[in-house]
Amino acid sequence: MINVSSIKTHMYCPMKLYIQNHVDVEEHGDYQLAIEIKKLKIDVRDLIQKNMRKITKEMNLCEIERNLSENIDFYIKSTANAIMSMDLGLESSQIDEIIDDTYFNIKITALKTKQAMTILDKNAFEIIDMFFPNSMHSFLLKDQQLELSGMCDKIEIIDGKYYPVILKSSNPPIKGVWDQDAIELVAHAILLEEEFETEVYVGFVDYEKIGDRRPVVMDVNLRKGLFDVMREVKEIIDNKKLPNVKKNPRKCGKCKYSDICFKE
């Protein structure tokens, strides 16, 4: 069964997928670290949602930010220390980045909350669903027929319709989303359709660095693109097909497999 994480790796670099499956025999904590970081971010959003219930329309912007930020710094640092004790390779720079991104998003949320309370003349707890729709987090999905599985970061449920959401800490493109993010998203959409016997027309990529949500239409071409990638992934994993990849200095310089790859 193909995991969506393998599709993500292939979209980033097919050679990396090949090396991970057929050359690298050591176990690495990269995947587990990514899961722990995403769990931390989800917990932080839940804490912000809890803090929002205390906010009233009489509060000024500074008061709203202060209330939204309550216990956030302590929670991030204490959880980060717990992750570091797991020896998964979490670096202090990653913790600083999570904190910076969190407080940036708090500022945006505070501004939007203040505007919404002013326009609607309601307290925050009365309009909280505008900012935090009913959702499921880190939901494992499987399709036995397609031989595809994956854990969706977030599934929002609005008026009985399901919307897959993936969270990205990378820099976004000027417009739209990166191709690899769109392919990952449509994979989750197809899994959602099978799991809940529904149709998914739209999904979202949340680029956390700029606090921006970008929609992706789950059209025919995008679905065909996913199936093409899945065939290539199966060839690499099952048939040990060596991909032909052009060197990319930007990507290769950051890759831990660069030495192996260059030898290949």
N, C-alpha and C positions, 0 to 999 in steps of 0.2 A: 504493500500500500504506500502511495506517495504522500508525504507530508507537505503541507503548504510551506514549511520552513525550507524544504529542499527546492521548491519552486523559487522562493525568494533568493536563495543562494545562487541558483542557476541564472536568474535574471541579473544578479550582480556580476557573476563570473562563472561560466560553465566549468572552467578548469578547477576552480575552488571546490565545486561540487564533486568533481572526479577525484581530486586528491583526498577530500574528506572521506569518501567512501571506499577508495581502493589503495591509497598510499599511506595516509596518516593512521597509524595503528594505536596511537595514544588517545586517551580520553581527555577531552577539554571541557572546561566549565563555561564556555562562552554561551551556550544555549541556556543553561540554568541561570547564569547571571542575567541574561536578557529577560527571562521570566521573572526573576526576583525584582528587577528594576521596574518592570511593568506593573507588578503587584503593588510595589511601593507607590507608584504614580496613581494607581486606581484608589488605593487607601487614602492618599492625600486629597483626591477629588471628593471622596466620600466625607472626609473631615471638613472640607470647604462647604459642602452641601449642608452638613450639620450646623456649621457656624452661621450659614446664611439665614437659618430660621430665627436667629436672634435679632436680625436687622429690621429696623423700623424706618418708615418714610421720613421721620423727623431728623434722622442722622445725616451729618454732612459726609462728604466723600472720604475724608481722613478717618472718620469714625467707622465707616463701612469697611475700609481697607484693614483697619486695626482688628475689627471683629472677625473678618474673614481669615485673617492671619493667625488667629489664636491657636496656640499649640502646634502650629505647622512646623516651625523650625525644629522644635524639640523632637517631634515625631520623625521627621526626615533623618536627623542625625542619629537618633537612637536606633532606627531601623537600619540605617546604613552601617552602623557599627555591628549590628547582628549579621548583616550580609557579609561584611568583611571578615567576621569570625568564621564564616563558612569557607574561606580561602578560595573564592571564585574569581579573584582578580579585580575586584572593584577598586578603582583609583579615586583619590581625593578630588581630582579634577572633575570626575563624573558626578560626585556628590555636589560640588559647587555648581555644576551645570544644572542639575536637578533643582537646586534651591533657587537659582537665578530664573529658570523657566517658570517655576511655581509662582514666584512673587510677581513676575511679569503678567502671568495669567490672572493672578488675584487683582492686579490693578485694572485689567480689562474687565473682569467680572464685576468689580466694584462700580466702575463707570456705567456699565450696562444695567446693573441693578438699580443704581440711582436714577437713571433715565426712565427705566420701566416703572419704578415706584411713583415717580413724579407724573408721568403720563397717565397711568392707570389709577393713581391715588389709592394704592394698596401697599401693605407691608410685604416684606420679602417672602415670608412664609406662605402668603396667599398666591404668589406667582412663581414659586420655586420650580414648578414643572416646566416653565419656559426655559429654564437654564439646565435642569437636570431631568430629562424625560425618563420614564420607566425603562430600565435597562438591565441586561445581564452582562457580567464581566467574565473574561477568560473562559468562554464557553467552548467545550470540546465538541467538534462536529465530525461526523463520519458518513461517507457514502460508499457502501460496499460494492455497488455496481461500477462506480467510476474508479474504485480503489484509491480514494482520496480522503485525507483527514487533515484537520487543522484546528487550532485553538484561536477563535476570533477574540480580539482584544475587547470588543464591546458590541452588544446587540441592543439597539434602541427599539422600543415598541411604542408606536404612536398610532392611535386609532385602529388598532388591530393589525397594523402593517409592520414588517420587520426591516430594519435598516442596519446593515453591517458597518462597523466603524473600526478603522485601524489607526493606531497612534504612532506618529513618527517624530523622532527627535532630530532628524536630518534637516538641512536647509531645503526649502521647497523651490520649485521652478518659479519663474516670474508669473506664469499663468498655468492653470490646470494642475495636474499631478504628474509625477514621474511614471514612466511606463511600467516599471517594476511594481510600483505601488498600486496601479490600476489592475495589473494581473493578479496580485495578491488579493485585492479586494473582491474581484469577480470570483475568485476561487471560494472565498467565504460566502459570497452570495449564492453560488450554486449549491454549496453544502447546506446553507440555510433553507433553500427551497426544498431540498430532500428531507431535511430534519422536521420541518414544520408544515410540509405539504402546502406551500404558498408560492407566490411569485415575488421576486425581488427586482425592482426596477432601478433603484438608486442606492448607492452606498456613499460613505464619506471617509475622507482621509483628514485626520486632525494633525496639522503640522504645529507641534507644540511650541517650537521656538518663537513663532510669531503669533501664536494664539489664533490660528486661522483654520477654519473648516472648509474643505473643498469637496463639492459633490462630484460623483462619477456615475454616469448613466451605464447601466449594465446591458449594453446593446449586443447585437449579434456578432459584430466584428471583434469586440473585446472577448466574448466567450470563445470564439474561434481561436483567437490568439492564445488563450489559456490552454486549449486542447493541443495546440501546436507545441507549446512549451512542455506540457505534460509528456508528450511523445518523446521529446528530446531528453527530458529528465529520466524517463524509463530506459532509454538507450544507454545513458551514462551509468545509471545505477545497476540495471539488470544485465546489460550486455557489455559493460565495461568499455563503451565506445569513448575513445580519446577525443575530446573536442578540439577544434581548431580555433584558437583564441589569439587575437592581436594584443600585444602588450599595451597596457594603459598606465603611464607613469603615475597618474593621480591615484588610481586604485592599487596598483602593484606595490607602490611605496608603503602603503598602510597594511598590506596583507602579510600575515605570519607565514604564509606558504610561498612567499616570493622566491626564496632560495631553492626550494624543491621545484617550483614551476620553471625557473630559469634553466635548471639542469635538464628538465624534460625537453 
